[in-house]
Amino acid sequence: MENQKNSDVVVDRGEAKWSDLWLKEDYWAIWIGFFILLVSAFMIFAGGDIEKKMADYNAVIAAEKAKPFKTVELIQATAAKKALTGASLPSVKALIGYTKTPGKWDSNPLASFVTPAKGDKAAADAAKAKAEEALTAAKAAQSAAADAQFKDEELNTAAADAVKAWEAADKDAAAAKVSSGSNIFLSLVVLGLGLGVMFSIGMMAMGNNVPQFFIGFLGVFVLSVFANFLGGFKPTAAYGVNAEIMSIVLGLLIANTIGTPKWIMPAVQVEYYIKAGLVLLGAEVLFGKILAIGVPGIFVAWVVTPIVLITTFIFGQKVLKMPSKTLNIVISADMSVCGTSAAIATAAACRAKKEELTLSVGLSLTFTAIMMIALPALIKALGLPEVLGGAWIGGTIDATGSVAAAGAFLGPKALQVAATIKMIQNVLIGVTAFCVAMYWCTKVECNEGQQVSAMEIWNRFPKFVIGFLAVSIICSVVSGNLGNDLATSMIDKGVVSVAKAFRGWMFALAFVSIGLATNFRDLAQYFKGGKPIILYVVGQSFNLCLTLLMAWIMFYKVFPDITASI
């Protein structure tokens, strides 16, 4: 990246300064990410007594399962257990509520921000009364069966039928329930001010002009909201033109027409926002989930990815003869590892230019939008098994959100496999950054006969990756010690839910900033001969072929038992 006041690297007689911890951007990205995660963890672990409630529900479920039919208590305890999540706690639910993005809309733009109340109160009350009557009847039938010690088959059958009737009536009542409307205008104001204060604290510590940054930040945030609004337009969103693409396009239009206003420029801090978001991404990379897919998923993610990355880089240098090695490696990492996240880490490690990062991210988002629609359609046309299709999607489509959306087109198994393989692939963000930093220090920017010290590699290494890995390890260890039920409730559907909500906004801020900081004239020189596009297309084609082959071999030839258990 370009050298700025808050550059990634500080060298003082060959040694890093302790002051880097509060003076440098990478570390502030870590502190911001840690702060959000610690606050959410405290709210979840201290505020809901989830462990005791979970134990109570499990005890009820275990006792009721011994009975010859599904009882009311079993159904209620199972539903309550499923609903018992960290994200459902009032304080956490309120926090996540403030991070809501504008919703989907088509003919009425206001519907993106304001959701009217839905439902007929009279119909809802009638359905509720019917469900209560059915519940009373079901409990009476259960009592009769229990009085006979569950040995009377006729009473057992009558009780089972009564419970089924109540279950159906209860579902009807839930469907008829009147939902209150929502208005996110106020929450967006609070979120914008809150994020502005949080990022301003870091800017102040790094010696920047805080008032200028804060005013500019509000402008960037408003543009991010508008980009999310545009990304929610259903006719275009159906074709993969999402908020991420709209964020960059909106920023580019402003920068290359009227020009980015000077008062916004102090807040155009691409790396600051996205690095904090990447630290939060670490919470989503849980080793327990990686092991759930097992060895075949690891082979697809950890064997194919480095092969494609290295091959694509060599192809760019030897065949295409790309003049910029930094652009070559950033595109290669972007396309082979996990899109924009890997591009940011790699660009920091090799100190790629701002325009090169913009170009890589733009290519990634464009091809991701195409593949999100085209790949599931191709998989269905070829009649590939759901697990194989999910593995193919997870190993080739770049953005995590797009992977989930594409996997969902095929089915629940494909979604599970695709999301998990992408998570396994995300682990390589840190590995890729370290390897690129080491290679650039020892080979690309090292004169013949020159010795490279470990400190030089450390100075080159993007420190925010340490935060990403630390968060991943901590969340994985805590998750593993909690057990499956509590881990799902408190980590997967608690801490991770908060992390995802804030990460989405930080990425939106970064993408808008990328557009605002990019001038087409500066970018044009990198498109000469179309080499970046050729590199991406050839590399992704190779990635598609190799990933499909590896997924088929691992999931259906080497480990068919694991595939059968998914």
C-alpha positions in Angstrom: 0.0 0.0 0.0 1.1 3.6 -0.4 3.1 4.9 2.5 0.9 6.9 4.8 1.1 8.4 8.2 -0.3 5.2 9.7 1.7 2.8 7.6 1.8 -0.9 8.3 5.5 -1.0 9.0 7.8 0.8 11.4 11.4 0.0 11.7 13.6 1.4 14.5 17.2 0.2 14.1 15.8 -3.2 12.9 13.4 -3.5 15.8 9.6 -2.9 16.1 8.5 -0.3 18.5 6.1 -1.1 21.4 4.3 2.2 20.5 3.2 0.4 17.3 0.5 -1.2 19.4 -1.4 2.0 19.8 0.1 4.1 16.9 -0.4 1.8 13.9 -3.4 1.0 11.8 -3.0 -2.8 11.8 -3.1 -2.9 15.6 -6.1 -0.6 15.9 -7.9 -2.9 13.5 -7.2 -5.7 16.1 -8.3 -3.6 19.1 -11.6 -2.6 17.4 -12.3 -6.2 16.4 -11.5 -7.4 19.9 -13.6 -4.7 21.5 -16.7 -5.7 19.6 -16.2 -9.4 20.2 -15.5 -8.9 24.0 -18.6 -6.7 24.4 -20.8 -9.3 22.6 -19.2 -12.2 24.6 -19.8 -10.4 27.9 -23.5 -9.8 27.0 -24.0 -13.4 26.0 -22.0 -15.2 28.7 -23.1 -13.0 31.6 -26.6 -12.0 30.7 -28.7 -14.9 29.9 -28.0 -18.0 32.0 -28.0 -20.0 28.7 -26.1 -22.9 30.2 -28.7 -23.6 32.9 -31.7 -23.2 30.6 -30.0 -25.5 28.0 -29.4 -28.2 30.7 -33.1 -27.9 31.7 -34.3 -28.3 28.2 -32.0 -31.3 27.5 -33.3 -33.0 30.7 -36.9 -32.6 29.5 -36.1 -33.8 26.0 -34.2 -36.9 27.4 -37.1 -37.8 29.7 -39.9 -37.2 27.1 -38.1 -39.2 24.4 -38.6 -42.3 26.5 -42.3 -42.1 26.0 -44.0 -43.9 23.1 -45.1 -40.8 21.2 -44.0 -37.2 20.7 -45.3 -35.3 23.7 -46.3 -31.6 24.0 -43.4 -31.1 26.4 -40.9 -32.7 24.0 -42.0 -30.4 21.2 -42.0 -27.3 23.4 -38.6 -28.1 24.9 -37.1 -28.8 21.5 -38.4 -25.5 20.1 -37.3 -23.6 23.1 -33.8 -25.1 22.9 -33.6 -24.2 19.2 -34.6 -20.6 20.0 -32.2 -20.3 22.9 -29.3 -18.4 21.2 -27.0 -15.6 22.2 -28.5 -13.5 19.4 -32.0 -13.9 20.9 -31.0 -12.3 24.3 -32.7 -8.9 24.6 -29.5 -6.9 24.9 -27.7 -8.8 22.0 -30.9 -8.6 19.9 -31.0 -4.9 20.4 -27.3 -4.5 19.5 -27.8 -6.5 16.3 -30.9 -4.5 15.6 -28.8 -1.4 15.3 -26.7 -3.0 12.5 -29.6 -3.8 10.2 -29.0 -2.9 6.6 -31.7 -1.6 4.2 -33.9 -4.4 3.1 -35.0 -5.7 -0.3 -37.4 -3.6 -2.3 -38.9 -3.3 -5.8 -41.6 -0.7 -6.5 -41.5 1.2 -3.2 -38.1 2.5 -2.2 -39.3 3.4 1.3 -39.9 -0.4 1.9 -36.1 -0.8 2.1 -36.1 1.2 5.4 -39.6 1.0 6.8 -41.5 -2.3 7.2 -45.2 -1.9 8.0 -47.0 -4.1 10.5 -48.4 -7.3 9.0 -51.3 -9.6 9.9 -54.9 -9.5 10.9 -55.4 -9.2 14.6 -58.8 -10.8 14.6 -57.6 -13.8 12.6 -54.5 -14.0 14.8 -56.6 -14.1 18.0 -58.9 -16.8 16.5 -55.9 -18.9 15.5 -54.3 -18.5 19.0 -57.6 -19.5 20.7 -57.8 -22.6 18.5 -54.2 -23.5 19.3 -54.9 -23.1 23.1 -58.0 -25.4 22.8 -55.9 -28.0 20.9 -53.2 -27.8 23.5 -55.7 -28.4 26.3 -57.0 -31.4 24.4 -53.5 -32.7 23.7 -52.5 -32.5 27.4 -55.7 -34.3 28.5 -55.1 -37.1 26.0 -51.5 -37.3 27.2 -52.7 -37.6 30.8 -55.0 -40.4 30.0 -52.2 -42.3 28.3 -49.9 -41.6 31.3 -52.6 -42.9 33.7 -52.5 -46.2 31.8 -48.6 -46.1 32.1 -48.5 -45.8 28.3 -49.5 -49.5 28.0 -52.8 -48.8 26.2 -52.1 -48.6 22.5 -55.5 -47.0 21.8 -54.9 -44.2 24.3 -51.3 -43.7 23.0 -52.6 -43.4 19.5 -55.3 -40.9 20.6 -52.7 -38.9 22.5 -50.3 -38.8 19.5 -53.1 -37.7 17.2 -54.1 -35.0 19.6 -50.5 -33.7 19.9 -50.3 -33.6 16.1 -53.5 -31.6 15.9 -52.1 -29.2 18.4 -48.8 -28.9 16.6 -50.6 -28.0 13.3 -52.8 -25.5 15.1 -49.8 -24.0 16.8 -48.1 -23.6 13.5 -51.2 -21.9 12.1 -51.2 -19.5 15.0 -47.6 -18.7 14.5 -48.2 -18.0 10.8 -51.2 -15.8 11.6 -49.4 -13.8 14.3 -49.4 -10.0 13.9 -45.9 -8.7 13.3 -45.0 -5.2 14.4 -43.5 -2.9 11.8 -39.9 -1.6 11.8 -38.2 1.6 10.9 -34.4 1.5 10.7 -33.7 5.3 10.1 -33.0 5.9 13.8 -30.9 2.8 14.2 -28.8 3.8 11.1 -28.1 7.2 12.7 -27.0 5.6 16.0 -24.9 3.0 14.1 -23.2 5.7 12.0 -22.3 7.8 15.1 -21.2 4.8 17.0 -18.9 3.5 14.3 -17.6 7.0 13.7 -16.7 7.4 17.4 -15.0 4.0 17.5 -12.9 4.5 14.5 -12.1 8.1 15.6 -10.5 6.9 18.8 -8.0 5.0 16.7 -7.4 7.9 14.4 -6.8 10.2 17.4 -4.2 7.7 18.8 -2.5 7.6 15.4 -2.2 11.3 15.4 -4.8 12.2 12.7 -7.2 15.1 12.7 -10.3 13.6 14.4 -12.9 16.3 13.6 -12.0 16.1 9.9 -12.1 12.3 10.0 -15.4 12.1 11.8 -17.2 14.5 9.5 -15.8 12.7 6.5 -16.7 9.3 8.0 -20.4 10.3 8.3 -20.3 11.1 4.5 -18.7 7.6 3.8 -21.3 6.0 6.0 -24.2 7.7 4.3 -22.8 6.5 0.9 -22.5 3.0 2.4 -26.2 3.1 3.4 -27.2 4.3 -0.1 -25.1 1.5 -1.7 -26.9 -1.1 0.5 -30.2 0.4 -0.5 -29.3 0.1 -4.2 -28.0 -3.4 -3.6 -31.4 -4.4 -2.2 -33.3 -3.6 -5.5 -34.8 -7.0 -6.3 -34.6 -7.0 -10.1 -30.8 -6.4 -10.1 -30.1 -8.3 -6.9 -31.5 -11.4 -8.5 -28.6 -11.3 -10.9 -25.9 -10.9 -8.2 -25.6 -7.1 -8.4 -25.4 -6.8 -4.6 -24.5 -4.1 -2.1 -20.7 -4.9 -2.4 -20.7 -4.2 -6.1 -22.9 -1.1 -5.7 -20.6 0.2 -3.0 -17.6 0.2 -5.4 -19.6 1.5 -8.4 -21.1 4.3 -6.4 -17.7 5.4 -5.1 -16.2 5.2 -8.6 -19.0 7.3 -10.1 -18.5 10.0 -7.6 -14.7 10.0 -7.9 -14.7 10.1 -11.7 -17.5 12.6 -12.2 -17.8 15.3 -9.7 -14.7 14.2 -7.8 -14.5 12.9 -4.3 -15.2 15.9 -2.0 -12.2 17.1 0.0 -14.1 17.0 3.3 -14.7 13.2 2.7 -11.1 12.3 1.8 -9.8 12.1 5.4 -12.3 9.3 6.1 -11.4 7.3 2.9 -9.4 4.8 4.9 -9.8 1.5 2.9 -7.4 -0.6 4.9 -8.5 0.6 8.3 -12.1 -0.5 7.8 -11.5 -3.7 6.0 -8.7 -4.9 8.4 -11.0 -4.4 11.3 -13.6 -6.4 9.4 -11.1 -9.2 8.7 -10.3 -9.5 12.4 -14.0 -10.1 13.0 -14.0 -12.6 10.2 -11.8 -14.8 12.3 -14.7 -15.5 14.7 -16.4 -17.3 11.8 -13.5 -19.7 11.2 -14.2 -22.4 13.8 -12.0 -25.5 13.8 -14.9 -27.6 15.0 -16.8 -26.9 11.8 -13.7 -27.6 9.7 -13.4 -31.0 11.3 -17.1 -31.7 10.7 -16.5 -31.9 6.9 -13.1 -33.6 7.6 -10.2 -34.5 5.4 -12.0 -34.3 2.0 -12.9 -30.6 2.6 -9.4 -29.8 3.8 -7.9 -31.4 0.6 -10.3 -29.3 -1.6 -9.4 -26.1 0.2 -5.8 -26.5 1.3 -4.3 -28.5 -1.6 -6.1 -26.9 -4.6 -5.7 -23.3 -3.4 -1.9 -23.0 -3.2 -1.5 -24.9 -6.4 -3.8 -22.5 -8.2 -2.2 -19.4 -6.6 1.3 -20.4 -7.5 0.4 -21.6 -11.0 -1.5 -18.4 -11.7 1.4 -16.2 -10.5 3.8 -18.2 -12.7 1.4 -18.0 -15.7 1.2 -14.2 -15.2 4.9 -13.7 -15.1 6.1 -16.3 -17.7 3.3 -16.4 -20.2 1.5 -13.0 -19.9 4.7 -11.3 -18.8 2.7 -8.9 -16.5 5.0 -5.9 -15.7 3.7 -5.6 -12.1 4.4 -8.6 -9.9 2.4 -7.1 -7.1 -0.7 -6.9 -9.3 -0.1 -10.4 -10.5 0.1 -11.9 -6.9 -2.8 -9.9 -5.6 -5.1 -11.1 -8.4 -3.8 -14.6 -7.9 -4.5 -14.6 -4.2 -7.9 -12.9 -4.7 -9.1 -15.5 -7.2 -7.6 -18.6 -5.6 -8.1 -18.0 -1.8 -11.2 -16.1 -0.8 -11.7 -12.9 -2.8 -11.3 -9.4 -1.3 -10.2 -10.6 2.2 -7.2 -12.4 0.7 -6.5 -9.5 -1.7 -6.3 -7.0 1.2 -3.9 -9.2 3.2 -1.7 -10.0 0.2 -1.6 -6.4 -1.0 -0.4 -5.4 2.5 2.2 -8.1 2.5 3.7 -7.1 -0.9 2.9 -3.4 -0.7 0.8 -3.3 -3.8 -0.4 0.0 -5.1 -3.9 1.2 -4.2 -5.0 1.0 -7.9 -3.8 -2.6 -8.1 -5.9 -3.6 -5.1 -8.9 -1.7 -6.6 -8.5 -3.6 -9.9 -8.2 -7.0 -8.1 -11.3 -6.4 -5.9 -13.3 -5.1 -8.9 -12.5 -8.2 -10.9 -13.3 -10.4 -8.0 -16.7 -8.9 -7.3 -17.7 -8.9 -11.0 -16.8 -12.5 -11.6 -18.3 -13.5 -8.2 -21.7 -12.0 -9.3 -21.5 -14.0 -12.5 -20.5 -17.3 -10.9 -23.0 -17.0 -8.1 -25.8 -17.4 -10.8 -24.0 -19.4 -13.4 -22.3 -22.1 -11.3 -25.4 -23.5 -9.5 -27.3 -23.5 -12.9 -24.4 -25.4 -14.5 -24.3 -27.9 -11.6 -28.1 -28.6 -11.9 -27.7 -28.9 -15.7 -24.9 -31.5 -15.3 -26.9 -33.3 -12.6 -24.0 -33.3 -10.2 -24.7 -34.6 -6.6 -25.5 -32.0 -4.0 -22.4 -32.5 -1.9 -20.1 -32.4 -5.0 -21.8 -29.2 -6.2 -21.5 -27.6 -2.7 -17.8 -28.5 -2.6 -17.2 -27.0 -6.1 -19.0 -23.8 -5.1 -17.1 -23.5 -1.8 -13.7 -23.9 -3.4 -14.2 -21.5 -6.4 -16.7 -18.7 -5.7 -14.8 -15.9 -3.8 -17.1 -14.1 -1.4 -18.4 -16.0 1.7 -21.9 -14.5 1.3 -22.1 -15.4 -2.3 -20.9 -18.9 -1.6 -23.8 -19.4 0.9 -26.3 -17.9 -1.6 -25.1 -20.2 -4.4 -25.1 -23.3 -2.2 -28.6 -22.5 -1.0 -29.8 -22.7 -4.7 -28.8 -26.4 -4.6 -30.0 -27.5 -1.2 -29.2 -27.7 2.5 -26.3 -30.2 2.1 -24.7 -28.1 -0.6 -25.0 -25.0 1.6 -23.4 -26.8 4.5 -20.5 -28.2 2.5 -19.9 -24.9 0.5 -19.9 -22.7 3.5 -17.6 -25.0 5.5 -15.1 -25.4 2.6 -15.0 -21.6 2.2 -14.4 -21.3 6.0 -11.5 -23.8 5.7 -10.2 -21.7 2.8 -10.4 -18.5 4.9 -7.8 -20.0 7.2 -5.3 -19.5 4.4 -5.6 -15.7 4.5 -2.9 -15.6 7.2 -0.7 -18.3 5.6 -0.9 -16.6 2.2 0.1 -13.2 3.7 3.0 -14.7 5.6 4.3 -16.6 2.5 3.9 -13.6 0.2 5.7 -11.4 2.8 8.6 -13.9 3.0 8.8 -14.4 -0.7 8.8 -10.6 -1.4 11.5 -10.0 1.2 13.8 -12.9 0.1 13.3 -13.0 -3.6 11.4 -10.1 -5.2 12.9 -7.1 -3.4 16.2 -8.7 -2.2 19.4 -7.9 -4.0 21.7 -10.7 -4.9 23.9 -11.8 -2.0 21.8 -9.8 0.5 20.9 -11.4 3.8 17.3 -11.0 4.9 16.6 -11.0 8.7 13.5 -12.4 10.4 12.8 -8.9 11.6 12.5 -7.7 8.0 9.9 -10.4 7.2 8.1 -9.5 10.5 8.0 -5.8 9.5 6.6 -6.8 6.1 3.9 -9.1 7.6 0.5 -7.5 7.9 -0.1 -7.5 11.7 -3.9 -7.5 11.5 -3.7 -11.1 10.3 -2.4 -12.0 13.8 -5.7 -10.6 15.1 -7.6 -12.7 12.6 -5.8 -15.9 13.6 -6.1 -15.1 17.4 -9.8 -14.6 17.2 -10.2 -17.8 15.2 -8.2 -19.8 17.7 -9.9 -18.3 20.8 -13.4 -18.8 19.4 -12.5 -22.3 18.3 -11.1 -23.3 21.7 -14.1 -21.8 23.6 -16.5 -23.4 21.2 -14.8 -26.8 21.6 -14.9 -26.6 25.4 -18.6 -25.6 25.5 -19.9 -28.7 23.8 -22.1 -28.8 20.7 -25.3 -27.4 22.1 -23.8 -24.4 23.9 -21.2 -23.8 21.2 -24.0 -23.5 18.6 -26.1 -21.3 20.9 -23.5 -19.0 22.3 -20.8 -18.9 19.6 -22.3 -19.8 16.2 -25.6 -18.0 16.9 -24.3 -15.5 19.3 -20.8 -14.0 19.1 -20.5 -14.9 15.4 -23.9 -13.2 14.7 -22.7 -10.0 16.2 -19.3 -10.2 14.4 -21.0 -10.8 11.0 -23.3 -7.8 11.5 -20.4 -5.4 12.2 -18.1 -7.0 9.6 -20.7 -6.4 6.9 -20.7 -2.6 7.6 -16.9 -2.4 7.8 -16.6 -4.1 4.4 -19.3 -1.7 3.0 -17.3 1.3 4.3 -14.1 -0.2 2.7 -15.7 -0.8 -0.7 -17.2 2.7 -0.9 -13.8 4.0 0.1 -12.1 2.0 -2.7 -14.3 3.6 -5.2 -13.9 7.1 -3.8 -10.1 6.7 -3.9 -9.9 5.4 -7.4 -9.4 7.4 -10.6 -10.0 5.7 -13.9 -7.0 7.4 -15.5 -4.8 5.9 -12.8 -6.4 2.5 -13.2 -6.3 2.4 -17.1 -2.6 1.7 -17.2 -3.1 -1.6 -15.5 -5.6 -2.8 -18.1 -3.2 -2.5 -21.0 -3.5 -5.6 -23.2 -6.3 -6.9 -21.0 -3.7 -9.0 -19.1 -5.4 -8.8 -15.7 -8.7 -10.0 -17.1 -6.9 -12.8 -19.0 -5.1 -13.8 -15.8 -8.3 -13.9 -13.8 -10.2 -15.9 -16.5 -7.5 -18.4 -17.1 -6.7 -18.8 -13.4 -10.4 -19.2 -12.4 -10.9 -21.7 -15.3 -8.0 -23.8 -13.9 -9.4 -23.4 -10.4 -12.8 -24.6 -11.5 -11.4 -27.7 -13.2 -9.0 -28.7 -10.4 -11.5 -28.0 -7.6 -14.1 -30.2 -9.3 -11.6 -33.0 -9.8 -10.3 -32.9 -6.3 -13.8 -32.7 -4.8 -14.9 -35.7 -6.8 -11.9 -37.8 -5.8 -12.0 -36.8 -2.1 -15.7 -36.9 -1.5 -16.7 -39.9 -3.7 -13.6 -42.1 -4.2 -11.3 -41.7 -1.2 -13.8 -40.8 1.6 -17.3 -41.9 0.5 -18.3 -42.8 4.1 -17.8 -39.1 5.2 -19.9 -38.0 2.2 -22.7 -40.5 3.1 -22.8 -39.1 6.7 -23.3 -35.4 5.6 
